[in-house]
């Protein structure tokens, strides 16, 4: 079964904030961060159910090299992987499963 990705609107600002931070340190880090997001999404698309449920139905995957987690839900009926947030691992946990 093939799933496609859908991002909650706040995901764009999550990525922009992290990219701007890493760009201020070194532009190569910003590019590497974006690469790691693409890589993580590839892993998720191969085995969407393969990652641990952290709360409610929300699963998370830690990016390689960077302390950020992708929080996502799976909607089997619509064949969607819904990215809820991409947040720093040390940020206070929050329930991202609710609506926008």
LOSE-163468 format. One record per residue (C-alpha): x, y, z; residue number from 1; residue in one letter. Coordinates in Angstrom, 3 decimals. Each point is the difference from the previous one (the first is absolute). Layout:
BEGIN
<east = X, north = Y, up = Z, i = NUM, aa = a>
...
//
This chain:
BEGIN
<east = 0.000, north = 0.000, up = 0.000, i = 1, aa = x>
<east = 1.431, north = 3.370, up = -1.018, i = 2, aa = x>
<east = -0.397, north = 3.018, up = 2.284, i = 3, aa = x>
<east = 0.555, north = 3.663, up = -0.791, i = 4, aa = x>
<east = 1.123, north = 2.788, up = 2.313, i = 5, aa = x>
<east = -2.123, north = 2.887, up = 1.194, i = 6, aa = x>
<east = 1.500, north = 2.748, up = 2.179, i = 7, aa = x>
<east = -1.895, north = 1.947, up = 2.616, i = 8, aa = x>
<east = 0.433, north = 3.739, up = -0.696, i = 9, aa = x>
<east = 2.315, north = 0.480, up = 3.006, i = 10, aa = x>
<east = 2.566, north = -2.437, up = -1.441, i = 11, aa = x>
<east = 1.222, north = 2.615, up = -2.487, i = 12, aa = x>
<east = 0.888, north = 2.387, up = 2.827, i = 13, aa = x>
<east = 1.615, north = -2.831, up = 1.991, i = 14, aa = x>
<east = 2.298, north = -0.686, up = -2.952, i = 15, aa = x>
<east = 0.629, north = 3.678, up = -0.771, i = 16, aa = x>
<east = 0.976, north = 0.755, up = 3.608, i = 17, aa = x>
<east = 2.436, north = -2.917, up = 0.157, i = 18, aa = x>
<east = 1.479, north = 0.751, up = -3.433, i = 19, aa = x>
<east = 0.525, north = 3.661, up = 0.924, i = 20, aa = x>
<east = 1.709, north = -1.017, up = 3.223, i = 21, aa = x>
<east = 2.359, north = -2.436, up = -1.738, i = 22, aa = x>
<east = 0.606, north = 2.429, up = -2.858, i = 23, aa = x>
<east = 1.185, north = 2.587, up = 2.540, i = 24, aa = x>
<east = 2.631, north = -2.506, up = 1.157, i = 25, aa = x>
<east = 0.928, north = -1.435, up = -3.391, i = 26, aa = x>
<east = -2.031, north = -0.176, up = -3.238, i = 27, aa = x>
<east = 1.154, north = -3.599, up = -0.515, i = 28, aa = x>
<east = -1.696, north = -0.954, up = 3.256, i = 29, aa = x>
<east = -3.283, north = 1.416, up = -1.278, i = 30, aa = x>
<east = 0.294, north = -2.087, up = -3.173, i = 31, aa = x>
<east = 0.892, north = -3.086, up = 2.028, i = 32, aa = x>
<east = -3.044, north = 0.559, up = 2.238, i = 33, aa = x>
<east = -2.294, north = 0.072, up = -3.042, i = 34, aa = x>
<east = 1.661, north = -3.141, up = -1.342, i = 35, aa = x>
<east = -0.599, north = -1.781, up = 3.325, i = 36, aa = x>
<east = -3.693, north = 0.925, up = -0.138, i = 37, aa = x>
<east = -0.299, north = -1.498, up = -3.485, i = 38, aa = x>
<east = 1.891, north = -3.077, up = 1.164, i = 39, aa = x>
<east = -2.278, north = -0.454, up = 3.022, i = 40, aa = x>
<east = -3.102, north = 0.347, up = -2.164, i = 41, aa = x>
<east = 1.360, north = -2.748, up = -2.247, i = 42, aa = x>
<east = 0.390, north = -2.292, up = 3.018, i = 43, aa = x>
<east = -3.504, north = 0.830, up = 1.176, i = 44, aa = x>
<east = -1.511, north = -0.635, up = -3.436, i = 45, aa = x>
<east = 1.602, north = -3.460, up = -0.153, i = 46, aa = x>
<east = -1.392, north = -1.112, up = 3.364, i = 47, aa = x>
<east = -2.466, north = 2.575, up = 1.345, i = 48, aa = x>
<east = -1.111, north = -2.296, up = 2.836, i = 49, aa = x>
<east = 3.585, north = -0.945, up = 0.834, i = 50, aa = x>
<east = 0.637, north = 2.796, up = 2.464, i = 51, aa = x>
<east = -1.106, north = 0.125, up = 3.606, i = 52, aa = x>
<east = -3.225, north = 1.718, up = 1.040, i = 53, aa = x>
<east = 1.033, north = 2.701, up = 2.486, i = 54, aa = x>
<east = -3.434, north = 1.356, up = 0.986, i = 55, aa = x>
<east = -3.544, north = -0.623, up = -1.191, i = 56, aa = x>
<east = 0.538, north = -1.143, up = -3.601, i = 57, aa = x>
<east = 3.008, north = 2.260, up = -0.608, i = 58, aa = x>
<east = 3.258, north = -1.595, up = -1.068, i = 59, aa = x>
<east = 3.380, north = 1.724, up = 0.016, i = 60, aa = x>
<east = 3.284, north = -0.452, up = -1.787, i = 61, aa = x>
<east = 3.243, north = 1.658, up = 1.080, i = 62, aa = x>
<east = 1.973, north = 1.502, up = -2.879, i = 63, aa = x>
<east = 3.537, north = -1.255, up = -0.477, i = 64, aa = x>
<east = 2.655, north = 2.551, up = 0.953, i = 65, aa = x>
<east = -2.501, north = 2.569, up = 1.351, i = 66, aa = x>
<east = -1.981, north = 0.074, up = 3.265, i = 67, aa = x>
<east = -3.399, north = 0.321, up = -1.705, i = 68, aa = x>
<east = -2.949, north = -2.374, up = -0.028, i = 69, aa = x>
<east = -2.602, north = -0.355, up = -2.721, i = 70, aa = x>
<east = -3.417, north = -0.496, up = 1.623, i = 71, aa = x>
<east = -2.513, north = -1.677, up = -2.290, i = 72, aa = x>
<east = -3.324, north = -1.812, up = -0.225, i = 73, aa = x>
<east = -1.103, north = -2.665, up = -2.436, i = 74, aa = x>
<east = -3.420, north = 0.215, up = -1.614, i = 75, aa = x>
<east = -0.585, north = -3.410, up = -1.571, i = 76, aa = x>
<east = -3.349, north = 0.938, up = -1.512, i = 77, aa = x>
<east = 1.520, north = 2.874, up = -1.994, i = 78, aa = x>
<east = 3.400, north = -1.683, up = -0.365, i = 79, aa = x>
<east = 1.691, north = 3.050, up = 1.522, i = 80, aa = x>
<east = 2.956, north = 0.580, up = 2.261, i = 81, aa = x>
<east = -0.796, north = 3.271, up = 1.729, i = 82, aa = x>
<east = 3.055, north = 1.898, up = 1.227, i = 83, aa = x>
<east = -1.131, north = 1.864, up = 3.123, i = 84, aa = x>
<east = 3.250, north = 1.668, up = 1.033, i = 85, aa = x>
<east = 3.771, north = -0.077, up = -0.340, i = 86, aa = x>
<east = 1.288, north = 1.113, up = 3.361, i = 87, aa = x>
<east = 3.195, north = 0.134, up = 1.996, i = 88, aa = x>
<east = 0.402, north = -3.077, up = 2.192, i = 89, aa = x>
<east = 0.575, north = 2.123, up = 3.109, i = 90, aa = x>
<east = -3.083, north = 2.149, up = -0.439, i = 91, aa = x>
<east = -2.701, north = -0.598, up = 2.585, i = 92, aa = x>
<east = -2.240, north = -2.806, up = -1.215, i = 93, aa = x>
<east = -3.387, north = 0.974, up = -1.279, i = 94, aa = x>
<east = -2.956, north = -1.881, up = -1.435, i = 95, aa = x>
<east = 0.179, north = 0.709, up = -3.751, i = 96, aa = x>
<east = -2.819, north = -2.393, up = -0.862, i = 97, aa = x>
<east = -2.746, north = 2.619, up = 0.347, i = 98, aa = x>
<east = -1.237, north = 2.271, up = -2.771, i = 99, aa = x>
<east = 1.590, north = 3.245, up = -1.068, i = 100, aa = x>
//
